Amino acid sequence: MRIVVDTNVIVSALVFGGLPRRVLETVEEGICEWFYSAEIETETRRVLRDKFNWNNQRLDTYLARLLSLGSRVVPSRRVNAVAEDPSDNRVLECAAEAAAQVIVTGDTHLLRLREYEGIAILTPRQFLGGRP
């Protein structure tokens, strides 16, 4: 299964663990193929640095390992499906470019869509089917 994991889930996985961490474990276990874009990578780095005070050494160490599990795509088109928070459109662009089947997010704007161009938009719990 091809997935895109939103920044909020990546950050939660790295900082708190729990279900978001389990989502990334499905990638480590080879159950899913994970795709990300430069925008998702940059936003993840910014949030970890600015909100959780991660220094550059910690960011480089953790993100290098994490990003090695996925494949980076370069979206070829812009999307404007989420007017309330235009940055959410970057996740949709990534998923469309990757031909993903699922976007895993905790973002309410994206979750409200439920799907985008046939791509399911799920919370970590929904994605994992309620598994711990």
Chimera marker file (.cmm) of the C-alpha trace (Angstrom):
<marker_set name="trace">
<marker id="1" x="0.000" y="0.000" z="0.000" r="1" g="1" b="0" radius="0.5"/>
<marker id="2" x="1.289" y="3.432" z="-0.961" r="1" g="1" b="0" radius="0.5"/>
<marker id="3" x="0.858" y="6.059" z="1.774" r="1" g="1" b="0" radius="0.5"/>
<marker id="4" x="1.634" y="9.697" z="2.517" r="1" g="1" b="0" radius="0.5"/>
<marker id="5" x="1.999" y="10.598" z="6.195" r="1" g="1" b="0" radius="0.5"/>
<marker id="6" x="1.205" y="14.189" z="7.151" r="1" g="1" b="0" radius="0.5"/>
<marker id="7" x="3.659" y="16.246" z="9.187" r="1" g="1" b="0" radius="0.5"/>
<marker id="8" x="1.498" y="16.146" z="12.329" r="1" g="1" b="0" radius="0.5"/>
<marker id="9" x="1.617" y="12.340" z="12.383" r="1" g="1" b="0" radius="0.5"/>
<marker id="10" x="5.367" y="12.256" z="11.712" r="1" g="1" b="0" radius="0.5"/>
<marker id="11" x="6.044" y="14.740" z="14.508" r="1" g="1" b="0" radius="0.5"/>
<marker id="12" x="3.746" y="12.889" z="16.921" r="1" g="1" b="0" radius="0.5"/>
<marker id="13" x="5.483" y="9.614" z="16.076" r="1" g="1" b="0" radius="0.5"/>
<marker id="14" x="8.923" y="11.047" z="16.783" r="1" g="1" b="0" radius="0.5"/>
<marker id="15" x="7.980" y="13.008" z="19.903" r="1" g="1" b="0" radius="0.5"/>
<marker id="16" x="5.217" y="10.980" z="21.542" r="1" g="1" b="0" radius="0.5"/>
<marker id="17" x="5.108" y="7.511" z="19.951" r="1" g="1" b="0" radius="0.5"/>
<marker id="18" x="1.755" y="5.734" z="20.205" r="1" g="1" b="0" radius="0.5"/>
<marker id="19" x="-0.418" y="5.147" z="17.145" r="1" g="1" b="0" radius="0.5"/>
<marker id="20" x="1.513" y="7.637" z="14.980" r="1" g="1" b="0" radius="0.5"/>
<marker id="21" x="4.695" y="5.662" z="15.702" r="1" g="1" b="0" radius="0.5"/>
<marker id="22" x="2.856" y="2.461" z="14.758" r="1" g="1" b="0" radius="0.5"/>
<marker id="23" x="1.985" y="4.031" z="11.370" r="1" g="1" b="0" radius="0.5"/>
<marker id="24" x="5.704" y="4.517" z="10.663" r="1" g="1" b="0" radius="0.5"/>
<marker id="25" x="6.406" y="0.982" z="11.865" r="1" g="1" b="0" radius="0.5"/>
<marker id="26" x="4.189" y="-0.312" z="9.040" r="1" g="1" b="0" radius="0.5"/>
<marker id="27" x="6.706" y="1.337" z="6.708" r="1" g="1" b="0" radius="0.5"/>
<marker id="28" x="9.696" y="-0.151" z="8.558" r="1" g="1" b="0" radius="0.5"/>
<marker id="29" x="8.062" y="-3.589" z="8.402" r="1" g="1" b="0" radius="0.5"/>
<marker id="30" x="7.546" y="-3.320" z="4.645" r="1" g="1" b="0" radius="0.5"/>
<marker id="31" x="3.744" y="-3.351" z="4.925" r="1" g="1" b="0" radius="0.5"/>
<marker id="32" x="3.470" y="0.072" z="3.291" r="1" g="1" b="0" radius="0.5"/>
<marker id="33" x="5.466" y="2.246" z="0.929" r="1" g="1" b="0" radius="0.5"/>
<marker id="34" x="5.800" y="5.788" z="2.267" r="1" g="1" b="0" radius="0.5"/>
<marker id="35" x="6.145" y="8.865" z="0.079" r="1" g="1" b="0" radius="0.5"/>
<marker id="36" x="6.976" y="12.433" z="1.086" r="1" g="1" b="0" radius="0.5"/>
<marker id="37" x="7.812" y="15.730" z="-0.588" r="1" g="1" b="0" radius="0.5"/>
<marker id="38" x="10.321" y="18.481" z="0.143" r="1" g="1" b="0" radius="0.5"/>
<marker id="39" x="7.460" y="20.519" z="1.631" r="1" g="1" b="0" radius="0.5"/>
<marker id="40" x="6.563" y="17.762" z="4.112" r="1" g="1" b="0" radius="0.5"/>
<marker id="41" x="10.236" y="17.312" z="5.016" r="1" g="1" b="0" radius="0.5"/>
<marker id="42" x="10.754" y="21.055" z="5.524" r="1" g="1" b="0" radius="0.5"/>
<marker id="43" x="7.613" y="21.460" z="7.620" r="1" g="1" b="0" radius="0.5"/>
<marker id="44" x="8.557" y="18.464" z="9.786" r="1" g="1" b="0" radius="0.5"/>
<marker id="45" x="12.011" y="19.915" z="10.398" r="1" g="1" b="0" radius="0.5"/>
<marker id="46" x="10.529" y="23.352" z="11.216" r="1" g="1" b="0" radius="0.5"/>
<marker id="47" x="7.955" y="21.993" z="13.687" r="1" g="1" b="0" radius="0.5"/>
<marker id="48" x="10.473" y="19.790" z="15.502" r="1" g="1" b="0" radius="0.5"/>
<marker id="49" x="12.937" y="22.703" z="15.725" r="1" g="1" b="0" radius="0.5"/>
<marker id="50" x="10.501" y="25.487" z="16.638" r="1" g="1" b="0" radius="0.5"/>
<marker id="51" x="7.918" y="23.699" z="18.796" r="1" g="1" b="0" radius="0.5"/>
<marker id="52" x="10.007" y="20.952" z="20.354" r="1" g="1" b="0" radius="0.5"/>
<marker id="53" x="13.439" y="22.634" z="20.453" r="1" g="1" b="0" radius="0.5"/>
<marker id="54" x="15.250" y="19.933" z="18.499" r="1" g="1" b="0" radius="0.5"/>
<marker id="55" x="18.743" y="21.048" z="17.575" r="1" g="1" b="0" radius="0.5"/>
<marker id="56" x="20.254" y="20.526" z="14.118" r="1" g="1" b="0" radius="0.5"/>
<marker id="57" x="22.255" y="17.466" z="15.149" r="1" g="1" b="0" radius="0.5"/>
<marker id="58" x="19.171" y="15.714" z="16.507" r="1" g="1" b="0" radius="0.5"/>
<marker id="59" x="17.114" y="16.744" z="13.474" r="1" g="1" b="0" radius="0.5"/>
<marker id="60" x="19.758" y="15.480" z="11.065" r="1" g="1" b="0" radius="0.5"/>
<marker id="61" x="20.132" y="12.155" z="12.879" r="1" g="1" b="0" radius="0.5"/>
<marker id="62" x="16.440" y="11.323" z="13.250" r="1" g="1" b="0" radius="0.5"/>
<marker id="63" x="15.252" y="12.700" z="9.924" r="1" g="1" b="0" radius="0.5"/>
<marker id="64" x="18.017" y="11.049" z="7.901" r="1" g="1" b="0" radius="0.5"/>
<marker id="65" x="17.051" y="7.654" z="9.304" r="1" g="1" b="0" radius="0.5"/>
<marker id="66" x="13.328" y="8.282" z="8.928" r="1" g="1" b="0" radius="0.5"/>
<marker id="67" x="13.501" y="9.671" z="5.395" r="1" g="1" b="0" radius="0.5"/>
<marker id="68" x="15.650" y="6.730" z="4.300" r="1" g="1" b="0" radius="0.5"/>
<marker id="69" x="12.542" y="4.580" z="4.788" r="1" g="1" b="0" radius="0.5"/>
<marker id="70" x="10.515" y="6.546" z="2.240" r="1" g="1" b="0" radius="0.5"/>
<marker id="71" x="10.666" y="7.871" z="-1.281" r="1" g="1" b="0" radius="0.5"/>
<marker id="72" x="10.719" y="11.561" z="-2.099" r="1" g="1" b="0" radius="0.5"/>
<marker id="73" x="8.427" y="12.783" z="-4.862" r="1" g="1" b="0" radius="0.5"/>
<marker id="74" x="8.289" y="16.126" z="-6.619" r="1" g="1" b="0" radius="0.5"/>
<marker id="75" x="4.665" y="17.130" z="-7.213" r="1" g="1" b="0" radius="0.5"/>
<marker id="76" x="4.060" y="18.173" z="-10.796" r="1" g="1" b="0" radius="0.5"/>
<marker id="77" x="0.872" y="20.140" z="-10.172" r="1" g="1" b="0" radius="0.5"/>
<marker id="78" x="-0.584" y="22.478" z="-7.588" r="1" g="1" b="0" radius="0.5"/>
<marker id="79" x="-3.815" y="21.740" z="-5.741" r="1" g="1" b="0" radius="0.5"/>
<marker id="80" x="-6.254" y="24.152" z="-4.120" r="1" g="1" b="0" radius="0.5"/>
<marker id="81" x="-8.715" y="21.832" z="-2.375" r="1" g="1" b="0" radius="0.5"/>
<marker id="82" x="-8.263" y="23.213" z="1.172" r="1" g="1" b="0" radius="0.5"/>
<marker id="83" x="-8.860" y="26.953" z="1.219" r="1" g="1" b="0" radius="0.5"/>
<marker id="84" x="-8.816" y="27.238" z="5.049" r="1" g="1" b="0" radius="0.5"/>
<marker id="85" x="-5.194" y="26.081" z="5.273" r="1" g="1" b="0" radius="0.5"/>
<marker id="86" x="-3.342" y="26.215" z="1.952" r="1" g="1" b="0" radius="0.5"/>
<marker id="87" x="-0.355" y="24.317" z="3.371" r="1" g="1" b="0" radius="0.5"/>
<marker id="88" x="-2.602" y="21.235" z="3.597" r="1" g="1" b="0" radius="0.5"/>
<marker id="89" x="-2.724" y="21.248" z="-0.191" r="1" g="1" b="0" radius="0.5"/>
<marker id="90" x="0.961" y="20.267" z="-0.256" r="1" g="1" b="0" radius="0.5"/>
<marker id="91" x="0.022" y="16.913" z="1.316" r="1" g="1" b="0" radius="0.5"/>
<marker id="92" x="-2.619" y="16.346" z="-1.363" r="1" g="1" b="0" radius="0.5"/>
<marker id="93" x="-0.118" y="17.234" z="-4.082" r="1" g="1" b="0" radius="0.5"/>
<marker id="94" x="2.376" y="14.746" z="-2.693" r="1" g="1" b="0" radius="0.5"/>
<marker id="95" x="-0.229" y="11.990" z="-2.474" r="1" g="1" b="0" radius="0.5"/>
<marker id="96" x="-1.466" y="12.611" z="-6.012" r="1" g="1" b="0" radius="0.5"/>
<marker id="97" x="2.081" y="12.554" z="-7.411" r="1" g="1" b="0" radius="0.5"/>
<marker id="98" x="2.899" y="9.355" z="-5.507" r="1" g="1" b="0" radius="0.5"/>
<marker id="99" x="-0.334" y="7.654" z="-6.642" r="1" g="1" b="0" radius="0.5"/>
<marker id="100" x="-0.919" y="6.968" z="-2.950" r="1" g="1" b="0" radius="0.5"/>
<marker id="101" x="-3.910" y="5.026" z="-1.748" r="1" g="1" b="0" radius="0.5"/>
<marker id="102" x="-4.004" y="6.633" z="1.698" r="1" g="1" b="0" radius="0.5"/>
<marker id="103" x="-3.083" y="9.880" z="3.444" r="1" g="1" b="0" radius="0.5"/>
<marker id="104" x="-2.598" y="9.436" z="7.202" r="1" g="1" b="0" radius="0.5"/>
<marker id="105" x="-3.248" y="12.660" z="9.102" r="1" g="1" b="0" radius="0.5"/>
<marker id="106" x="-4.638" y="14.229" z="12.235" r="1" g="1" b="0" radius="0.5"/>
<marker id="107" x="-5.456" y="17.471" z="10.418" r="1" g="1" b="0" radius="0.5"/>
<marker id="108" x="-9.159" y="18.327" z="10.601" r="1" g="1" b="0" radius="0.5"/>
<marker id="109" x="-9.185" y="20.197" z="7.279" r="1" g="1" b="0" radius="0.5"/>
<marker id="110" x="-7.877" y="17.157" z="5.446" r="1" g="1" b="0" radius="0.5"/>
<marker id="111" x="-9.990" y="14.689" z="7.418" r="1" g="1" b="0" radius="0.5"/>
<marker id="112" x="-13.108" y="16.648" z="6.487" r="1" g="1" b="0" radius="0.5"/>
<marker id="113" x="-12.420" y="15.810" z="2.839" r="1" g="1" b="0" radius="0.5"/>
<marker id="114" x="-12.464" y="12.039" z="3.614" r="1" g="1" b="0" radius="0.5"/>
<marker id="115" x="-10.894" y="11.394" z="0.224" r="1" g="1" b="0" radius="0.5"/>
<marker id="116" x="-9.178" y="13.240" z="-2.576" r="1" g="1" b="0" radius="0.5"/>
<marker id="117" x="-9.111" y="11.916" z="-6.133" r="1" g="1" b="0" radius="0.5"/>
<marker id="118" x="-9.736" y="8.405" z="-4.827" r="1" g="1" b="0" radius="0.5"/>
<marker id="119" x="-7.104" y="8.682" z="-2.067" r="1" g="1" b="0" radius="0.5"/>
<marker id="120" x="-8.555" y="7.824" z="1.353" r="1" g="1" b="0" radius="0.5"/>
<marker id="121" x="-7.796" y="10.337" z="4.123" r="1" g="1" b="0" radius="0.5"/>
<marker id="122" x="-7.593" y="8.567" z="7.488" r="1" g="1" b="0" radius="0.5"/>
<marker id="123" x="-6.525" y="9.156" z="11.077" r="1" g="1" b="0" radius="0.5"/>
<marker id="124" x="-3.743" y="6.907" z="12.397" r="1" g="1" b="0" radius="0.5"/>
<marker id="125" x="-6.385" y="4.863" z="14.276" r="1" g="1" b="0" radius="0.5"/>
<marker id="126" x="-8.499" y="4.403" z="11.155" r="1" g="1" b="0" radius="0.5"/>
<marker id="127" x="-5.434" y="3.489" z="9.121" r="1" g="1" b="0" radius="0.5"/>
<marker id="128" x="-4.343" y="0.885" z="11.635" r="1" g="1" b="0" radius="0.5"/>
<marker id="129" x="-7.868" y="-0.544" z="11.877" r="1" g="1" b="0" radius="0.5"/>
<marker id="130" x="-8.023" y="0.074" z="15.603" r="1" g="1" b="0" radius="0.5"/>
<marker id="131" x="-4.917" y="-2.081" z="16.252" r="1" g="1" b="0" radius="0.5"/>
<marker id="132" x="-2.646" y="-0.983" z="19.102" r="1" g="1" b="0" radius="0.5"/>
<link id1="1" id2="2" r="1" g="1" b="0" radius="0.2"/>
<link id1="2" id2="3" r="1" g="1" b="0" radius="0.2"/>
<link id1="3" id2="4" r="1" g="1" b="0" radius="0.2"/>
<link id1="4" id2="5" r="1" g="1" b="0" radius="0.2"/>
<link id1="5" id2="6" r="1" g="1" b="0" radius="0.2"/>
<link id1="6" id2="7" r="1" g="1" b="0" radius="0.2"/>
<link id1="7" id2="8" r="1" g="1" b="0" radius="0.2"/>
<link id1="8" id2="9" r="1" g="1" b="0" radius="0.2"/>
<link id1="9" id2="10" r="1" g="1" b="0" radius="0.2"/>
<link id1="10" id2="11" r="1" g="1" b="0" radius="0.2"/>
<link id1="11" id2="12" r="1" g="1" b="0" radius="0.2"/>
<link id1="12" id2="13" r="1" g="1" b="0" radius="0.2"/>
<link id1="13" id2="14" r="1" g="1" b="0" radius="0.2"/>
<link id1="14" id2="15" r="1" g="1" b="0" radius="0.2"/>
<link id1="15" id2="16" r="1" g="1" b="0" radius="0.2"/>
<link id1="16" id2="17" r="1" g="1" b="0" radius="0.2"/>
<link id1="17" id2="18" r="1" g="1" b="0" radius="0.2"/>
<link id1="18" id2="19" r="1" g="1" b="0" radius="0.2"/>
<link id1="19" id2="20" r="1" g="1" b="0" radius="0.2"/>
<link id1="20" id2="21" r="1" g="1" b="0" radius="0.2"/>
<link id1="21" id2="22" r="1" g="1" b="0" radius="0.2"/>
<link id1="22" id2="23" r="1" g="1" b="0" radius="0.2"/>
<link id1="23" id2="24" r="1" g="1" b="0" radius="0.2"/>
<link id1="24" id2="25" r="1" g="1" b="0" radius="0.2"/>
<link id1="25" id2="26" r="1" g="1" b="0" radius="0.2"/>
<link id1="26" id2="27" r="1" g="1" b="0" radius="0.2"/>
<link id1="27" id2="28" r="1" g="1" b="0" radius="0.2"/>
<link id1="28" id2="29" r="1" g="1" b="0" radius="0.2"/>
<link id1="29" id2="30" r="1" g="1" b="0" radius="0.2"/>
<link id1="30" id2="31" r="1" g="1" b="0" radius="0.2"/>
<link id1="31" id2="32" r="1" g="1" b="0" radius="0.2"/>
<link id1="32" id2="33" r="1" g="1" b="0" radius="0.2"/>
<link id1="33" id2="34" r="1" g="1" b="0" radius="0.2"/>
<link id1="34" id2="35" r="1" g="1" b="0" radius="0.2"/>
<link id1="35" id2="36" r="1" g="1" b="0" radius="0.2"/>
<link id1="36" id2="37" r="1" g="1" b="0" radius="0.2"/>
<link id1="37" id2="38" r="1" g="1" b="0" radius="0.2"/>
<link id1="38" id2="39" r="1" g="1" b="0" radius="0.2"/>
<link id1="39" id2="40" r="1" g="1" b="0" radius="0.2"/>
<link id1="40" id2="41" r="1" g="1" b="0" radius="0.2"/>
<link id1="41" id2="42" r="1" g="1" b="0" radius="0.2"/>
<link id1="42" id2="43" r="1" g="1" b="0" radius="0.2"/>
<link id1="43" id2="44" r="1" g="1" b="0" radius="0.2"/>
<link id1="44" id2="45" r="1" g="1" b="0" radius="0.2"/>
<link id1="45" id2="46" r="1" g="1" b="0" radius="0.2"/>
<link id1="46" id2="47" r="1" g="1" b="0" radius="0.2"/>
<link id1="47" id2="48" r="1" g="1" b="0" radius="0.2"/>
<link id1="48" id2="49" r="1" g="1" b="0" radius="0.2"/>
<link id1="49" id2="50" r="1" g="1" b="0" radius="0.2"/>
<link id1="50" id2="51" r="1" g="1" b="0" radius="0.2"/>
<link id1="51" id2="52" r="1" g="1" b="0" radius="0.2"/>
<link id1="52" id2="53" r="1" g="1" b="0" radius="0.2"/>
<link id1="53" id2="54" r="1" g="1" b="0" radius="0.2"/>
<link id1="54" id2="55" r="1" g="1" b="0" radius="0.2"/>
<link id1="55" id2="56" r="1" g="1" b="0" radius="0.2"/>
<link id1="56" id2="57" r="1" g="1" b="0" radius="0.2"/>
<link id1="57" id2="58" r="1" g="1" b="0" radius="0.2"/>
<link id1="58" id2="59" r="1" g="1" b="0" radius="0.2"/>
<link id1="59" id2="60" r="1" g="1" b="0" radius="0.2"/>
<link id1="60" id2="61" r="1" g="1" b="0" radius="0.2"/>
<link id1="61" id2="62" r="1" g="1" b="0" radius="0.2"/>
<link id1="62" id2="63" r="1" g="1" b="0" radius="0.2"/>
<link id1="63" id2="64" r="1" g="1" b="0" radius="0.2"/>
<link id1="64" id2="65" r="1" g="1" b="0" radius="0.2"/>
<link id1="65" id2="66" r="1" g="1" b="0" radius="0.2"/>
<link id1="66" id2="67" r="1" g="1" b="0" radius="0.2"/>
<link id1="67" id2="68" r="1" g="1" b="0" radius="0.2"/>
<link id1="68" id2="69" r="1" g="1" b="0" radius="0.2"/>
<link id1="69" id2="70" r="1" g="1" b="0" radius="0.2"/>
<link id1="70" id2="71" r="1" g="1" b="0" radius="0.2"/>
<link id1="71" id2="72" r="1" g="1" b="0" radius="0.2"/>
<link id1="72" id2="73" r="1" g="1" b="0" radius="0.2"/>
<link id1="73" id2="74" r="1" g="1" b="0" radius="0.2"/>
<link id1="74" id2="75" r="1" g="1" b="0" radius="0.2"/>
<link id1="75" id2="76" r="1" g="1" b="0" radius="0.2"/>
<link id1="76" id2="77" r="1" g="1" b="0" radius="0.2"/>
<link id1="77" id2="78" r="1" g="1" b="0" radius="0.2"/>
<link id1="78" id2="79" r="1" g="1" b="0" radius="0.2"/>
<link id1="79" id2="80" r="1" g="1" b="0" radius="0.2"/>
<link id1="80" id2="81" r="1" g="1" b="0" radius="0.2"/>
<link id1="81" id2="82" r="1" g="1" b="0" radius="0.2"/>
<link id1="82" id2="83" r="1" g="1" b="0" radius="0.2"/>
<link id1="83" id2="84" r="1" g="1" b="0" radius="0.2"/>
<link id1="84" id2="85" r="1" g="1" b="0" radius="0.2"/>
<link id1="85" id2="86" r="1" g="1" b="0" radius="0.2"/>
<link id1="86" id2="87" r="1" g="1" b="0" radius="0.2"/>
<link id1="87" id2="88" r="1" g="1" b="0" radius="0.2"/>
<link id1="88" id2="89" r="1" g="1" b="0" radius="0.2"/>
<link id1="89" id2="90" r="1" g="1" b="0" radius="0.2"/>
<link id1="90" id2="91" r="1" g="1" b="0" radius="0.2"/>
<link id1="91" id2="92" r="1" g="1" b="0" radius="0.2"/>
<link id1="92" id2="93" r="1" g="1" b="0" radius="0.2"/>
<link id1="93" id2="94" r="1" g="1" b="0" radius="0.2"/>
<link id1="94" id2="95" r="1" g="1" b="0" radius="0.2"/>
<link id1="95" id2="96" r="1" g="1" b="0" radius="0.2"/>
<link id1="96" id2="97" r="1" g="1" b="0" radius="0.2"/>
<link id1="97" id2="98" r="1" g="1" b="0" radius="0.2"/>
<link id1="98" id2="99" r="1" g="1" b="0" radius="0.2"/>
<link id1="99" id2="100" r="1" g="1" b="0" radius="0.2"/>
<link id1="100" id2="101" r="1" g="1" b="0" radius="0.2"/>
<link id1="101" id2="102" r="1" g="1" b="0" radius="0.2"/>
<link id1="102" id2="103" r="1" g="1" b="0" radius="0.2"/>
<link id1="103" id2="104" r="1" g="1" b="0" radius="0.2"/>
<link id1="104" id2="105" r="1" g="1" b="0" radius="0.2"/>
<link id1="105" id2="106" r="1" g="1" b="0" radius="0.2"/>
<link id1="106" id2="107" r="1" g="1" b="0" radius="0.2"/>
<link id1="107" id2="108" r="1" g="1" b="0" radius="0.2"/>
<link id1="108" id2="109" r="1" g="1" b="0" radius="0.2"/>
<link id1="109" id2="110" r="1" g="1" b="0" radius="0.2"/>
<link id1="110" id2="111" r="1" g="1" b="0" radius="0.2"/>
<link id1="111" id2="112" r="1" g="1" b="0" radius="0.2"/>
<link id1="112" id2="113" r="1" g="1" b="0" radius="0.2"/>
<link id1="113" id2="114" r="1" g="1" b="0" radius="0.2"/>
<link id1="114" id2="115" r="1" g="1" b="0" radius="0.2"/>
<link id1="115" id2="116" r="1" g="1" b="0" radius="0.2"/>
<link id1="116" id2="117" r="1" g="1" b="0" radius="0.2"/>
<link id1="117" id2="118" r="1" g="1" b="0" radius="0.2"/>
<link id1="118" id2="119" r="1" g="1" b="0" radius="0.2"/>
<link id1="119" id2="120" r="1" g="1" b="0" radius="0.2"/>
<link id1="120" id2="121" r="1" g="1" b="0" radius="0.2"/>
<link id1="121" id2="122" r="1" g="1" b="0" radius="0.2"/>
<link id1="122" id2="123" r="1" g="1" b="0" radius="0.2"/>
<link id1="123" id2="124" r="1" g="1" b="0" radius="0.2"/>
<link id1="124" id2="125" r="1" g="1" b="0" radius="0.2"/>
<link id1="125" id2="126" r="1" g="1" b="0" radius="0.2"/>
<link id1="126" id2="127" r="1" g="1" b="0" radius="0.2"/>
<link id1="127" id2="128" r="1" g="1" b="0" radius="0.2"/>
<link id1="128" id2="129" r="1" g="1" b="0" radius="0.2"/>
<link id1="129" id2="130" r="1" g="1" b="0" radius="0.2"/>
<link id1="130" id2="131" r="1" g="1" b="0" radius="0.2"/>
<link id1="131" id2="132" r="1" g="1" b="0" radius="0.2"/>
</marker_set>
